[in-house]
Amino acid sequence: MAERVKRATKPDSGRLTRAEQARATRRRIVAAAADQFVARGYGATLLDQVAERAGVAVQTVYFHFGNKRTLLKHVMDVAAVGDDEPVPLLDRPWVGEIRQEDDPRRIIELWLAHGREILERVAPLMRVMRGATGTDPELAAQWQTNQQQTRSAYGMLADLLAARGALRPGLDTELARDIAFTLSNAETYLQFTDVCGWTPEQWQARTAGILCAALLSVPG
């Protein structure tokens, strides 16, 4: 995970604006925090360690993120989209590509191809957060929020399939959304990769087949 979070070099104060320097500092903190969370776990990670790895004072970490819980959330947000640009996940260009696709099976394949990229980035951090939910009620609540947000995102997939008249008879968009979410969300991905030993590539291909069979009137 650590190498998947974008790193930034230390800002050159003679060339960067103050806002650019602040953004570069936040990027270094996020990259350092990702390293520490994955290597040490949530409970054992100290903000002093994050600050040292990022090359900043610990007060700078507090200034930008306030506390460790907020820092973990930001690290996960960056990992989910792959960068720190202020563009929501569903407004990304790859989503536009899926929206333009007419073939229902191809829609599912594209969704899972990009979903795999996201899950490969966030899975190490999801393990960290999941391991801490039993001792930190606020992290447990954040985990549930993340799950509900992901479930809502799958509503777009269901809507695209329904708009093409591709859903199996008896499926409405809400049920299709919930089936797709349950079969391919982060929890299921971790079960398949951690417990069953599937590679991410196997997860992508096999889950595409499962979703097509479960959702489409003509699985193909």
C-alpha positions as CSV (number, residue, x, y, z in Angstrom):
1,M,0.0,0.0,0.0
2,A,2.7,2.4,1.0
3,E,4.2,2.6,-2.4
4,R,0.7,3.1,-4.0
5,V,0.1,6.3,-2.1
6,K,1.6,9.2,-4.1
7,R,4.7,10.6,-2.5
8,A,5.9,14.2,-2.9
9,T,9.3,15.6,-2.6
10,K,10.0,18.3,-0.1
11,P,8.7,21.6,-1.3
12,D,11.1,24.2,-2.8
13,S,10.1,27.4,-1.0
14,G,11.5,29.5,-3.8
15,R,9.3,28.0,-6.4
16,L,6.1,26.8,-4.7
17,T,3.3,28.9,-3.3
18,R,2.3,28.6,0.3
19,A,-0.8,26.5,-0.7
20,E,1.4,24.2,-2.8
21,Q,3.9,23.8,0.1
22,A,1.0,22.9,2.4
23,R,-0.4,20.4,-0.1
24,A,3.1,18.8,-0.5
25,T,3.4,18.6,3.2
26,R,0.0,16.9,3.5
27,R,1.0,14.4,0.8
28,R,4.2,13.5,2.7
29,I,2.3,13.0,5.9
30,V,-0.3,10.8,4.2
31,A,2.4,8.6,2.6
32,A,4.2,8.3,5.9
33,A,1.0,7.5,7.7
34,A,0.1,4.8,5.2
35,D,3.5,3.2,5.8
36,Q,3.1,3.3,9.5
37,F,-0.5,2.1,9.7
38,V,0.2,-0.9,7.5
39,A,3.5,-1.8,9.2
40,R,2.4,-1.3,12.8
41,G,-1.4,-1.3,12.9
42,Y,-3.6,1.4,14.1
43,G,-3.1,1.2,17.8
44,A,0.7,1.0,17.7
45,T,1.1,3.8,15.2
46,L,2.1,7.1,16.9
47,L,1.8,10.5,15.3
48,D,5.4,11.2,16.4
49,Q,6.5,8.3,14.2
50,V,4.4,9.6,11.3
51,A,5.9,13.1,11.7
52,E,9.5,11.7,11.8
53,R,9.0,9.7,8.7
54,A,7.4,12.6,6.9
55,G,10.1,15.0,7.9
56,V,7.9,17.4,9.8
57,A,7.2,18.4,13.4
58,V,4.4,16.4,15.1
59,Q,2.6,19.7,15.6
60,T,2.4,19.9,11.8
61,V,0.6,16.6,11.7
62,Y,-1.9,17.8,14.3
63,F,-2.4,21.1,12.4
64,H,-3.3,19.4,9.2
65,F,-5.3,16.4,10.5
66,G,-6.2,17.0,14.2
67,N,-5.9,13.4,15.4
68,K,-4.9,9.9,14.3
69,R,-8.4,8.8,13.5
70,T,-8.9,11.7,11.0
71,L,-5.5,11.0,9.5
72,L,-6.5,7.3,8.9
73,K,-9.7,8.4,7.2
74,H,-7.8,10.8,4.9
75,V,-5.2,8.1,4.1
76,M,-8.1,5.8,3.1
77,D,-9.8,8.5,1.0
78,V,-6.6,9.1,-0.9
79,A,-6.1,5.4,-1.4
80,A,-9.6,4.9,-2.7
81,V,-9.3,7.4,-5.5
82,G,-5.5,7.2,-6.0
83,D,-4.6,10.8,-5.5
84,D,-5.6,13.9,-3.4
85,E,-7.4,15.8,-6.2
86,P,-10.8,17.2,-5.0
87,V,-12.7,15.0,-7.5
88,P,-15.3,12.5,-6.1
89,L,-14.8,8.9,-7.0
90,L,-18.0,8.7,-9.2
91,D,-16.9,11.8,-11.1
92,R,-13.6,10.2,-12.2
93,P,-13.0,9.6,-16.0
94,W,-13.2,5.8,-15.7
95,V,-16.7,6.2,-14.4
96,G,-17.6,8.2,-17.5
97,E,-16.2,5.4,-19.6
98,I,-18.5,2.9,-17.9
99,R,-21.5,5.2,-18.3
100,Q,-20.9,5.3,-22.1
101,E,-20.7,1.5,-22.4
102,D,-23.8,-0.3,-23.9
103,D,-22.8,-3.9,-23.3
104,P,-24.1,-5.0,-19.8
105,R,-21.4,-7.6,-19.4
106,R,-18.7,-5.1,-20.4
107,I,-20.1,-2.7,-17.8
108,I,-19.6,-5.2,-15.1
109,E,-16.1,-6.1,-16.3
110,L,-15.0,-2.5,-16.4
111,W,-16.6,-1.9,-13.0
112,L,-14.6,-4.7,-11.5
113,A,-11.4,-3.9,-13.3
114,H,-11.3,-0.4,-11.7
115,G,-12.7,-1.8,-8.5
116,R,-9.8,-4.2,-8.3
117,E,-7.4,-1.3,-8.6
118,I,-9.1,0.5,-5.8
119,L,-9.2,-2.6,-3.6
120,E,-5.6,-3.3,-4.1
121,R,-4.8,0.2,-2.8
122,V,-7.2,0.2,0.1
123,A,-7.2,-3.5,1.2
124,P,-4.1,-3.2,3.5
125,L,-5.7,-0.2,5.2
126,M,-9.1,-1.9,5.5
127,R,-7.3,-4.7,7.4
128,V,-5.9,-2.0,9.7
129,M,-9.3,-0.3,10.3
130,R,-11.2,-3.6,10.6
131,G,-8.7,-4.7,13.3
132,A,-9.3,-1.6,15.3
133,T,-13.1,-1.4,15.2
134,G,-13.4,-3.7,18.2
135,T,-11.6,-1.2,20.5
136,D,-12.5,2.1,18.9
137,P,-16.2,2.9,18.6
138,E,-15.6,5.9,16.4
139,L,-13.6,3.8,14.0
140,A,-16.3,1.2,14.0
141,A,-18.8,3.9,13.1
142,Q,-16.5,5.0,10.3
143,W,-16.2,1.5,9.0
144,Q,-20.0,1.3,8.8
145,T,-20.1,4.7,7.0
146,N,-17.6,3.4,4.5
147,Q,-19.6,0.3,3.9
148,Q,-22.8,2.3,3.3
149,Q,-21.1,4.7,1.0
150,T,-19.8,1.8,-1.1
151,R,-23.2,0.2,-1.1
152,S,-24.7,3.5,-2.4
153,A,-22.0,3.6,-5.2
154,Y,-23.1,0.2,-6.3
155,G,-26.5,1.8,-7.0
156,M,-25.0,3.4,-10.1
157,L,-24.0,0.0,-11.4
158,A,-27.5,-1.3,-10.9
159,D,-29.0,1.7,-12.5
160,L,-26.8,1.4,-15.6
161,L,-27.8,-2.3,-16.0
162,A,-31.5,-1.5,-15.5
163,A,-31.3,1.3,-18.0
164,R,-30.2,-1.2,-20.6
165,G,-32.9,-3.6,-19.8
166,A,-30.3,-6.1,-18.7
167,L,-31.4,-7.1,-15.2
168,R,-32.7,-10.6,-14.5
169,P,-36.5,-10.9,-14.2
170,G,-37.5,-10.3,-10.6
171,L,-34.6,-8.0,-9.8
172,D,-35.2,-4.3,-9.1
173,T,-32.3,-1.9,-8.9
174,E,-32.2,-2.0,-5.1
175,L,-31.9,-5.7,-4.9
176,A,-29.4,-5.7,-7.8
177,R,-27.4,-3.1,-5.9
178,D,-27.3,-5.1,-2.7
179,I,-26.3,-8.3,-4.5
180,A,-23.5,-6.6,-6.4
181,F,-22.3,-4.9,-3.2
182,T,-22.3,-8.0,-1.1
183,L,-20.5,-10.1,-3.7
184,S,-17.8,-7.6,-4.5
185,N,-17.2,-5.2,-1.6
186,A,-14.0,-4.9,0.4
187,E,-15.0,-7.4,3.1
188,T,-15.7,-10.1,0.4
189,Y,-12.5,-9.2,-1.4
190,L,-10.5,-9.7,1.8
191,Q,-12.1,-13.1,2.4
192,F,-11.3,-14.3,-1.1
193,T,-7.7,-13.0,-1.2
194,D,-6.8,-13.5,2.5
195,V,-8.6,-16.7,3.3
196,C,-9.2,-18.4,0.0
197,G,-5.9,-17.4,-1.5
198,W,-7.3,-15.9,-4.7
199,T,-5.0,-13.4,-6.5
200,P,-6.5,-10.0,-7.3
201,E,-6.7,-11.0,-11.0
202,Q,-8.6,-14.2,-10.1
203,W,-10.9,-12.1,-7.9
204,Q,-11.7,-9.8,-10.8
205,A,-12.3,-12.5,-13.4
206,R,-14.3,-14.8,-11.1
207,T,-16.4,-12.0,-9.5
208,A,-17.3,-10.7,-13.0
209,G,-18.6,-14.2,-13.9
210,I,-20.5,-14.4,-10.6
211,L,-22.1,-11.0,-11.0
212,C,-23.1,-11.6,-14.6
213,A,-24.8,-14.8,-13.6
214,A,-26.5,-13.2,-10.6
215,L,-27.7,-10.0,-12.2
216,L,-28.1,-10.3,-16.0
217,S,-31.0,-11.7,-17.9
218,V,-28.6,-13.0,-20.5
219,P,-25.3,-13.7,-18.6
220,G,-23.3,-14.2,-21.8
